[in-house]
């Protein structure tokens, strides 16, 4: 059976075609333009969405500004906002199948992973954000003399949330839920390739009771709309996830306006396997780390560093195991690896692997596109005998490609792991906990996993160093970036207040 033999469920009515969500109302683009949304699994057009104009962006920001200034959301207590976000959490779970189908078809995710990872994690993020609403307290400070000082934590205002194509549902929830619980209003610009779940979330938030204008969605060109959002005088903060190149551009534009930015950018994480590792457990971390979401994962583990006594053993296991990972039909319940998100991404991965083999890399398995019903599939690939300057090691591949390097000492492993300008994630596979603590402290990464990979929870912050960006998502640390601090000091001398 091929993918074409298995009809995907129809998209929800709200996505046929998708419209802009501005000020609590659904509307077409101001010039009526639409753009195709293509299914990565087949290359066919799924639906169309509105292609917003700059005037539409201005309208969305104006709606968000008016909603914020009115106090209809920011004026609620944290507890009241929590109740609404908890209802949003419940609605996300109630609409799991619609969200999962939209995410699966739009991004090319296997349907099971869309359900148990993307929708589940998004729901958890709204639930966790709701819990933070109970802790939006300030503090009283001891001051000299006859004065009284206290500190308030207040929302920033209008937040521009700009998200990428690979995890549209999860990566929007990290920003939207946290921005909302802090009392901000939001204009969301999803990736032009994968806008569908953003429109369903707009429906859910409206049903949950988020007031009109508090949450808005504009779909269309990333460059034009994104630049307008980042530089708009009524935007108070930018929350961005995407490539390092675009993130640098966003930070530069926002910096000119002295506008705060959080930027979660690219990654090229190393996964270190020491000779004392539990091999079964290590392999269980290695393979998902580079095939999950077809490798389109900023926290993927595409660089495998193996202590020399295990090097050939690990390569042998990967040669046998990787081709057996369920691949292809995203509607099949056991599929793990689906297509890349676009023809552009497929071409990029194929070209980088060609460069890697030209530079001397040995293909252990994979190394080629797969012709499957017009979809954008690339075989999961393991490359051995690579040096640090090999293109597949030096660059972020963002596809199902794993490079394997040997090391001899702990110091060499750390040096290899840190020999990249990126610093988002890292991994250590060892049964020696003292070694794990020691090495983790030396790795230049925002998060390090020990004896596993992608162990994520909304309460645990993550974010990058170096070319992987700045600021943190998740945890109470993320909440702070959506709040500002105001100090209020009273003179209590007699007569001072008269």
C-alpha positions in Angstrom: 0.0 0.0 0.0 1.3 3.5 -0.8 0.4 6.8 0.8 -1.8 7.6 -2.1 -3.9 4.5 -1.3 -4.7 5.9 2.2 -6.9 9.0 2.2 -6.2 11.4 4.9 -9.2 12.7 6.9 -10.6 16.0 5.6 -9.3 19.2 7.3 -11.7 21.1 9.6 -14.0 23.6 7.9 -12.0 26.5 9.4 -9.1 25.5 7.2 -10.9 25.3 3.9 -9.7 27.9 3.1 -8.0 29.5 6.1 -8.6 33.1 6.9 -6.9 35.7 9.1 -8.0 36.1 12.7 -8.0 39.8 13.7 -9.8 41.4 16.6 -11.9 38.3 17.3 -13.2 38.1 13.7 -12.3 35.9 10.7 -11.5 37.9 7.5 -9.8 37.5 4.2 -6.7 39.4 3.3 -7.3 43.0 2.5 -6.6 42.4 -1.1 -8.2 39.0 -1.2 -5.0 37.1 -1.9 -4.5 33.5 -0.9 -1.6 31.1 -0.9 -1.4 27.3 -1.3 -0.6 25.0 1.7 1.2 21.9 0.3 1.2 18.5 1.9 4.8 17.3 2.3 3.8 13.6 2.2 2.4 14.0 -1.4 3.4 17.3 -2.8 -0.4 18.0 -3.3 -2.2 21.2 -2.3 -4.0 20.7 1.0 -5.9 24.0 1.1 -5.3 27.7 0.8 -4.9 30.3 3.5 -5.2 34.1 3.4 -2.0 35.8 2.3 -1.9 38.8 4.6 -0.8 42.3 3.5 1.2 44.8 5.5 -2.2 46.6 6.1 -3.5 43.3 7.7 -0.5 43.2 10.0 -1.1 46.8 11.0 -4.8 45.9 11.7 -3.7 42.9 13.8 -1.3 45.0 15.9 -3.9 47.7 16.3 -6.4 45.2 17.6 -3.9 43.8 20.0 -2.9 47.3 21.1 -6.5 48.3 21.7 -7.2 45.1 23.6 -4.2 45.6 25.8 -4.8 49.3 26.5 -8.5 48.6 27.4 -7.4 46.3 30.2 -9.9 43.6 29.0 -7.1 41.0 29.5 -4.2 42.8 31.3 -6.7 44.1 33.9 -7.8 40.6 34.9 -6.1 38.9 37.8 -3.6 36.2 37.1 -6.1 33.8 38.6 -8.8 34.8 36.2 -6.5 34.4 33.2 -5.5 31.0 34.6 -9.1 29.8 34.5 -9.3 30.7 30.8 -6.0 29.1 29.9 -7.0 25.9 31.8 -10.2 25.9 29.6 -8.0 26.3 26.5 -6.0 23.2 27.8 -9.2 21.2 28.1 -10.3 22.3 24.6 -7.0 21.3 23.1 -7.4 17.9 24.5 -11.0 17.7 23.3 -9.9 18.6 19.8 -6.8 16.4 19.8 -7.8 14.6 16.6 -8.5 17.7 14.6 -5.2 19.3 15.7 -3.2 16.1 15.1 -4.6 15.7 11.6 -3.9 19.3 10.7 -0.4 19.1 12.1 0.3 15.8 10.5 -0.9 16.8 7.0 0.5 20.3 7.1 4.0 19.4 8.4 4.3 15.8 7.3 4.4 14.4 10.8 3.4 10.7 11.4 0.0 10.9 12.9 0.8 9.0 16.0 3.7 11.4 16.8 1.4 14.4 16.1 -1.1 13.1 18.7 1.2 12.0 21.5 4.0 14.6 21.1 2.7 17.8 19.4 -0.8 18.0 20.7 0.0 16.5 24.1 2.9 18.9 24.7 1.0 21.9 23.5 -1.8 21.0 26.0 0.7 20.6 28.8 2.2 24.0 28.0 -1.2 25.8 28.4 -1.8 23.8 31.6 1.6 24.8 33.0 1.3 28.4 31.9 -2.1 28.5 33.7 -0.3 27.4 36.9 2.0 30.4 36.7 -0.9 32.8 36.9 -1.0 32.0 40.6 2.5 33.4 41.1 2.4 36.8 39.4 3.2 38.5 42.7 5.6 41.3 43.4 7.6 42.1 46.6 8.2 44.6 49.3 11.7 45.9 49.8 13.3 47.1 53.0 14.5 50.7 52.4 16.3 53.2 54.7 14.5 56.1 56.3 10.8 56.6 56.5 10.0 55.1 53.1 8.1 52.2 51.8 9.0 50.4 48.5 7.4 47.7 46.6 8.0 46.0 43.2 5.3 45.2 40.7 5.6 42.7 37.8 3.5 44.0 34.9 2.9 42.7 31.3 4.9 44.3 28.5 2.1 45.0 26.1 1.8 43.6 22.5 3.9 40.5 21.8 4.8 39.5 18.2 5.2 35.7 18.2 7.0 34.4 15.1 7.3 30.6 14.7 8.9 28.2 12.3 7.7 25.3 10.1 8.9 22.3 12.0 6.9 22.3 15.3 4.2 24.9 14.6 1.9 23.8 17.4 4.4 23.3 20.1 6.6 26.3 19.3 3.6 28.6 19.2 2.3 27.3 22.6 5.6 28.1 24.3 5.2 31.7 23.4 1.4 32.3 23.2 0.5 30.6 26.5 3.3 32.3 28.5 2.7 35.7 26.9 -1.1 35.5 27.7 -0.8 34.4 31.3 1.5 37.3 31.9 -1.3 39.6 30.7 0.1 40.5 27.2 -1.8 40.5 23.9 -0.4 38.6 20.9 -0.1 38.8 17.2 1.1 35.4 15.9 2.8 35.0 12.6 3.2 31.2 11.8 5.5 29.9 9.2 4.1 30.4 5.7 4.6 26.6 4.9 2.8 25.4 8.0 0.0 27.8 9.2 -2.9 25.5 9.8 -2.7 24.6 13.6 -2.3 28.4 14.4 -5.8 29.0 13.0 -7.3 26.1 15.0 -5.7 27.5 18.2 -7.3 30.8 17.4 -10.7 29.1 17.4 -9.8 27.3 20.7 -8.7 30.4 22.5 -11.8 32.3 21.4 -14.0 29.4 22.7 -12.0 29.4 25.9 -13.0 33.0 26.6 -9.9 35.0 25.5 -11.4 38.4 24.7 -11.5 39.8 21.1 -8.2 41.3 20.0 -6.1 39.6 22.7 -4.9 36.9 20.2 -4.6 37.5 16.5 -3.2 35.4 13.6 -1.8 36.7 10.3 -0.6 34.2 7.7 1.5 34.8 4.7 5.1 35.8 3.7 7.6 35.4 6.5 10.0 38.1 5.3 7.5 40.9 4.6 5.1 40.3 7.5 7.8 39.4 10.0 9.8 42.5 9.3 6.7 44.7 9.7 5.8 43.0 13.0 9.4 43.3 14.4 9.6 47.0 13.6 6.0 48.0 14.3 6.0 50.9 16.9 3.1 49.3 18.8 4.8 46.0 19.3 6.5 45.8 22.7 8.3 42.4 22.5 9.3 39.9 19.8 9.4 36.2 20.6 11.1 34.3 17.7 12.1 30.8 16.8 13.8 30.0 13.6 17.1 29.9 11.8 20.2 31.6 13.2 20.4 33.8 10.0 16.9 35.1 10.3 17.2 35.4 14.1 20.2 37.7 13.7 18.1 39.8 11.3 15.2 39.9 13.7 17.4 40.9 16.6 19.1 43.6 14.6 15.8 45.2 13.6 14.4 45.0 17.1 17.6 46.3 18.5 17.3 49.5 16.5 14.0 50.1 18.4 15.4 49.0 21.7 12.7 46.3 21.7 13.3 43.1 23.8 13.7 39.9 21.9 13.9 36.2 22.8 15.4 34.1 20.1 15.5 30.3 20.0 17.6 29.6 17.0 19.6 26.8 15.3 21.4 23.9 16.8 24.0 21.2 16.0 24.0 19.2 19.2 26.6 16.5 20.1 25.6 13.3 21.7 28.5 11.7 23.5 28.6 8.0 24.1 31.2 6.8 26.5 32.6 3.3 26.5 30.8 2.5 29.9 27.4 3.4 28.5 24.5 1.0 28.6 24.5 0.3 24.9 20.9 -0.6 24.5 19.9 2.6 26.3 22.3 4.6 24.3 21.0 3.3 21.0 17.5 4.1 22.2 18.6 7.7 22.6 20.8 8.0 19.5 18.3 7.0 16.8 15.3 9.2 17.9 17.7 12.1 18.4 18.3 12.3 14.7 15.2 10.8 13.0 12.5 12.5 15.2 10.5 14.8 13.0 12.7 13.7 10.1 15.6 15.5 11.8 13.9 18.9 11.6 14.4 19.6 15.2 16.5 22.4 16.6 17.4 20.2 19.5 18.2 17.1 17.4 21.4 15.2 18.0 23.0 15.0 14.5 26.6 14.7 15.8 27.4 11.4 17.5 30.7 11.2 19.4 31.6 7.6 20.3 34.5 6.6 22.5 36.8 4.6 20.3 36.4 1.1 21.9 32.6 1.3 20.9 33.0 3.1 17.6 32.7 0.1 15.1 30.2 -1.6 17.3 27.9 1.4 17.3 28.3 1.8 13.6 27.4 -1.9 13.1 24.3 -1.6 15.2 23.2 1.6 13.4 23.7 0.0 10.0 21.3 -2.8 10.9 18.8 -0.8 13.0 18.3 2.5 11.2 16.8 1.0 7.9 14.2 -0.8 10.1 12.8 2.4 11.6 9.2 2.6 10.2 9.3 5.1 7.4 6.9 6.6 4.9 3.1 6.6 5.3 2.3 9.3 7.9 -1.3 7.9 8.3 0.1 4.5 9.5 0.1 4.3 13.3 3.6 2.8 13.6 5.4 5.3 11.2 8.3 7.1 12.9 9.9 9.0 10.0 7.8 11.1 7.6 8.9 13.5 4.9 10.8 16.7 5.1 8.6 19.8 5.1 9.2 21.1 1.6 11.0 20.5 -1.7 13.4 23.2 -0.6 14.3 21.4 2.6 14.7 18.1 0.7 17.1 19.7 -1.8 19.1 21.3 1.0 19.6 18.0 2.9 20.5 16.1 -0.3 23.0 18.7 -1.3 24.6 18.7 2.1 25.0 14.9 2.1 26.6 15.2 -1.4 29.0 17.7 0.0 29.8 15.5 3.0 30.6 12.4 0.8 32.6 14.5 -1.6 34.7 15.6 1.5 35.3 11.9 2.4 32.4 10.8 4.5 31.4 7.1 4.3 27.7 6.3 3.9 26.9 3.6 6.5 23.2 3.6 5.5 20.8 5.9 3.6 22.3 8.8 1.7 19.6 9.4 -0.9 16.0 10.8 -1.4 13.2 8.3 -1.6 10.6 8.5 -4.3 7.3 8.0 -2.6 4.1 9.4 -4.1 5.6 12.8 -4.8 6.5 13.4 -1.2 9.6 15.1 0.2 11.3 12.0 1.7 14.9 11.4 2.5 16.2 8.1 3.8 17.6 8.2 7.3 21.3 8.5 6.8 24.4 7.6 8.9 27.8 9.0 7.9 31.1 7.7 9.3 34.8 8.7 9.0 34.0 12.5 9.1 36.3 15.3 10.3 35.2 18.4 12.1 35.4 20.5 8.9 33.1 18.1 7.0 30.0 20.1 5.9 27.6 17.7 7.6 29.4 18.2 10.9 30.1 21.9 10.6 26.6 22.9 9.5 23.1 22.3 10.8 21.7 19.7 8.5 18.0 19.8 9.7 17.3 16.5 8.2 17.5 12.8 9.2 21.3 12.7 9.0 23.7 11.5 11.6 27.5 11.9 11.6 29.7 9.7 13.7 33.1 10.6 15.1 35.4 8.7 17.4 37.2 10.1 20.5 39.8 8.8 22.9 39.5 10.9 26.0 36.9 12.8 28.0 38.7 16.1 27.2 38.6 15.3 23.5 34.9 14.5 23.7 34.2 17.9 25.3 36.4 19.7 22.8 34.6 18.1 19.9 31.2 18.7 21.4 32.0 22.4 21.9 33.6 22.9 18.5 30.5 24.5 17.0 29.1 28.0 17.3 25.8 26.6 18.3 24.8 25.7 21.9 21.2 24.6 22.2 21.3 21.0 23.4 23.7 18.2 24.2 23.7 14.6 25.4 25.8 12.2 27.5 25.4 8.5 27.5 27.3 6.9 30.5 26.7 4.8 33.6 29.3 6.9 35.5 27.2 9.6 37.2 30.3 11.5 38.4 31.5 11.6 34.8 28.1 12.8 33.6 28.0 15.7 36.1 31.6 16.6 35.3 31.1 16.6 31.5 27.7 18.3 31.6 29.2 21.2 33.5 31.7 21.7 30.6 29.3 21.5 27.7 28.3 24.8 26.1 24.6 24.1 25.7 21.4 25.4 27.2 20.2 21.9 28.1 22.0 18.6 28.5 20.3 15.2 28.6 22.0 12.2 30.4 21.1 8.7 29.2 18.3 9.9 27.0 17.3 12.6 24.5 14.7 15.3 24.2 13.5 14.8 27.8 11.3 18.0 27.8 8.8 19.3 30.3 7.1 22.7 30.4 8.6 23.3 33.9 12.2 22.9 32.7 13.7 25.9 30.8 15.5 25.5 27.5 17.2 27.9 25.2 20.5 28.5 23.5 23.9 30.1 23.9 26.1 31.4 21.1 24.6 31.1 17.7 21.6 29.2 19.2 20.1 32.4 20.5 19.2 34.0 23.9 16.4 33.9 26.4 14.6 30.9 27.7 11.4 29.0 26.8 9.4 27.1 29.5 9.6 27.2 33.2 9.2 30.3 35.4 12.3 31.7 33.6 10.3 32.1 30.4 7.6 34.1 32.2 10.1 36.7 33.3 10.8 37.7 29.7 7.1 38.6 29.2 7.0 40.9 32.3 8.5 44.2 33.2 9.5 45.3 36.7 8.2 48.5 38.2 9.4 49.9 41.5 7.1 52.2 43.6 8.6 54.1 46.5 6.6 56.2 49.1 7.9 58.9 51.3 6.2 58.3 54.6 7.3 61.4 56.4 4.5 63.2 58.1 2.8 65.6 55.6 4.6 64.1 52.6 1.4 62.9 51.1 -0.7 66.1 51.6 
